[in-house]
Each structure stands twice: as C-alpha cells, then as structure tokens.
Amino acid sequence: MFAQTVKDIIEDNKNNGRVINQKDLAEILGMTKQSFSNKMQRDTFTVADVVKIADYLGMQLILKGENDYIIK
C-alpha cells in the first residue's frame, strides 16, 4: 500500500524538478538500495520508515477517520 505512494511521490517530485530516487530514500532509512527495493516489492514499510520518509520530504502524515490527526 505505501510502496505505491512512494512511487507517486518520486514521480511527482520528478515532475516538479526535484530528483528523489530509491537510493536517496534507502540512505535515509539506513539500508542499501537493494534492501529498499525489496521493501518496495514486498510493501513492508514500518510506521518508522514512513515517518522518516515524510520528514525527509518535508511532508506531514495525516490519519483520516471520524477525526483527523496530523503526525508532525
């Protein structure tokens, strides 16, 4: 589920002139590009992974439901 979001973010940033690739994201997660690629294929991101990626990209996580929560 989150792997597709990562792909979309990479593509959106590419269209806006900012190059972000899997190698960059692997480095911020402290893993090799191959390990990150495996994580993408298996879609096995942890909450900690998502928070680190969002922080690196200057994004906020929003939990949607009856009440909305923003994770900063």
Stockholm file with secondary structure:
# STOCKHOLM 1.0

chainA/1-72         MFAQTVKDIIEDNKNNGRVINQKDLAEILGMTKQSFSNKMQRDTFTVADVVKIADYLGMQLILKGENDYIIK
#=GR chainA/1-72 SS CHHHHHHHHHHHHHHTTCCCCHHHHHHHTTSCHHHHHHHHHHTCCCHHHHHHHHHHHTCCEEECSSSCEEEC
#=GC SS_cons        CHHHHHHHHHHHHHHTTCCCCHHHHHHHTTSCHHHHHHHHHHTCCCHHHHHHHHHHHTCCEEECSSSCEEEC
//
